[in-house]
Amino acid sequence: AAEAARSSGPFPQAHAALATLLPNDANVAALEPLARTGAPTRIELRDQFDHLDNEIIRAARQSQAGGGFWGRIQAALAQWIVVRQSNAGDTPEGIVERAEQYLASDRLAEAIQELNRLTGASKRAAQPWLNDAQRRLEIDQRIAAIRQELSRS
């Protein structure tokens, strides 16, 4: 189980061992599909997000650019330049900034919750990362519950 929490790869052997130890445990059963795929570690997720944060904002800016000449210029600039404002409230910039703060303090659940507030193009840009993060969070929560169960028995 510790192996699954520390590594990003699949962990079918570890899962099989847990299934032998706790054959009727709901958390062990729920881990089975996750054991086949694994999920990036929390550190890997933080690193990936460092490369994705501006992509999310860029996607939002490009979709917000109006039509016509100035809209095309806005969209073109959004491709290359991302000037971020801090304390940007409920804009994509604000959401990304809060998610980064949560990730920096290893609060993955809050980062996921924050990024789930994105919509449209920015949500689409974040979705693959969100899927990975959700799997990591579930693996960690299931393993914590299994550890608790094992410490009781």
PLY file of the C-alpha trace (Angstrom):
ply
format ascii 1.0
element vertex 153
property float x
property float y
property float z
element edge 152
property int vertex1
property int vertex2
end_header
0.00 0.00 0.00
2.86 2.36 0.78
4.23 1.66 -2.71
0.96 2.83 -4.28
1.06 6.06 -2.29
4.66 6.84 -3.27
4.82 5.82 -6.92
2.86 6.78 -10.00
2.72 3.43 -11.78
0.17 0.61 -11.61
0.25 -1.47 -8.42
-1.59 -4.75 -9.12
0.65 -6.91 -6.86
0.20 -4.59 -3.89
-3.53 -4.57 -4.52
-3.68 -8.37 -4.73
-1.87 -8.61 -1.37
-4.38 -6.19 0.19
-7.29 -8.14 -1.28
-5.94 -11.29 0.40
-5.58 -9.48 3.74
-8.96 -7.70 3.60
-11.13 -9.71 1.17
-14.41 -7.90 1.93
-13.12 -4.35 2.36
-14.96 -1.75 0.24
-11.85 0.45 -0.05
-9.75 -2.47 -1.31
-12.46 -3.25 -3.88
-12.61 0.41 -4.99
-8.82 0.47 -5.43
-8.90 -2.35 -7.99
-9.45 -0.22 -11.14
-7.03 2.41 -9.80
-4.38 -0.29 -9.24
-4.45 -1.06 -12.98
-3.59 2.52 -14.02
-1.93 4.21 -11.05
-1.78 8.02 -10.90
0.93 10.65 -10.83
2.38 11.35 -7.38
1.52 14.62 -5.63
4.98 15.97 -6.52
4.51 15.02 -10.19
1.09 16.70 -10.17
2.62 19.90 -8.76
5.34 19.84 -11.45
2.78 19.22 -14.21
0.64 22.08 -12.93
3.64 24.43 -13.14
3.58 23.88 -16.92
-0.22 23.94 -17.21
-1.21 27.04 -15.22
-0.52 29.53 -18.04
-2.12 27.17 -20.60
-5.38 27.32 -18.63
-5.29 31.13 -18.53
-4.27 31.32 -22.22
-7.22 29.10 -23.19
-9.60 31.33 -21.23
-8.21 34.54 -22.80
-8.39 33.17 -26.34
-12.00 32.11 -25.87
-12.85 35.55 -24.37
-11.28 37.50 -27.24
-13.96 39.25 -29.24
-14.45 39.08 -32.98
-13.06 41.48 -35.56
-9.60 42.94 -35.89
-8.94 43.71 -32.18
-10.32 40.34 -31.16
-7.83 38.62 -33.45
-5.00 40.71 -32.01
-6.16 39.86 -28.46
-6.28 36.16 -29.30
-2.83 36.33 -30.93
-1.33 38.12 -27.92
-2.91 35.57 -25.57
-0.90 32.92 -27.44
2.42 34.48 -26.42
1.99 36.75 -23.44
0.25 35.87 -20.21
0.30 38.75 -17.76
-1.25 37.53 -14.55
-2.95 39.73 -11.99
-2.91 38.56 -8.40
-6.12 38.51 -6.33
-8.11 38.15 -9.55
-11.24 36.86 -7.78
-13.31 34.28 -9.63
-11.61 34.74 -12.99
-9.55 31.87 -14.41
-6.43 33.72 -13.14
-7.83 33.86 -9.61
-8.86 30.20 -9.68
-5.42 29.12 -10.96
-3.65 31.28 -8.37
-5.65 29.73 -5.49
-5.12 26.23 -6.90
-1.35 26.88 -6.96
-1.45 28.01 -3.32
-3.36 24.86 -2.35
-0.88 22.66 -4.22
2.06 24.43 -2.56
0.61 23.44 0.84
-0.20 19.88 -0.34
-3.96 20.47 -0.22
-4.84 18.48 -3.32
-8.58 18.17 -2.62
-8.94 21.97 -2.38
-6.90 22.49 -5.56
-9.19 20.07 -7.42
-12.29 21.77 -6.01
-10.96 25.17 -7.08
-10.09 24.05 -10.64
-13.48 22.38 -11.03
-14.92 25.93 -10.99
-13.32 26.63 -14.38
-15.61 26.52 -17.42
-15.30 26.27 -21.18
-11.86 26.29 -22.80
-9.95 26.75 -19.54
-11.75 23.75 -18.00
-10.92 21.67 -21.09
-7.24 22.66 -20.73
-7.26 21.60 -17.07
-9.31 18.39 -17.47
-6.52 15.83 -18.11
-4.66 17.14 -15.05
-7.89 17.10 -13.01
-8.52 13.46 -14.00
-5.02 12.46 -12.83
-5.33 14.49 -9.62
-8.72 12.94 -8.83
-7.26 9.43 -9.21
-4.29 10.33 -6.96
-6.63 11.77 -4.32
-8.83 8.67 -4.37
-5.82 6.32 -4.13
-4.48 8.29 -1.15
-7.87 8.38 0.61
-8.53 4.66 0.05
-5.04 3.71 1.28
-5.44 5.88 4.40
-8.76 4.13 5.17
-7.18 0.69 4.56
-4.25 1.53 6.87
-6.75 2.49 9.55
-8.61 -0.79 9.02
-5.37 -2.80 9.25
-4.31 -1.00 12.44
-7.63 -1.97 14.04
-7.29 -5.66 13.18
0 1
1 2
2 3
3 4
4 5
5 6
6 7
7 8
8 9
9 10
10 11
11 12
12 13
13 14
14 15
15 16
16 17
17 18
18 19
19 20
20 21
21 22
22 23
23 24
24 25
25 26
26 27
27 28
28 29
29 30
30 31
31 32
32 33
33 34
34 35
35 36
36 37
37 38
38 39
39 40
40 41
41 42
42 43
43 44
44 45
45 46
46 47
47 48
48 49
49 50
50 51
51 52
52 53
53 54
54 55
55 56
56 57
57 58
58 59
59 60
60 61
61 62
62 63
63 64
64 65
65 66
66 67
67 68
68 69
69 70
70 71
71 72
72 73
73 74
74 75
75 76
76 77
77 78
78 79
79 80
80 81
81 82
82 83
83 84
84 85
85 86
86 87
87 88
88 89
89 90
90 91
91 92
92 93
93 94
94 95
95 96
96 97
97 98
98 99
99 100
100 101
101 102
102 103
103 104
104 105
105 106
106 107
107 108
108 109
109 110
110 111
111 112
112 113
113 114
114 115
115 116
116 117
117 118
118 119
119 120
120 121
121 122
122 123
123 124
124 125
125 126
126 127
127 128
128 129
129 130
130 131
131 132
132 133
133 134
134 135
135 136
136 137
137 138
138 139
139 140
140 141
141 142
142 143
143 144
144 145
145 146
146 147
147 148
148 149
149 150
150 151
151 152
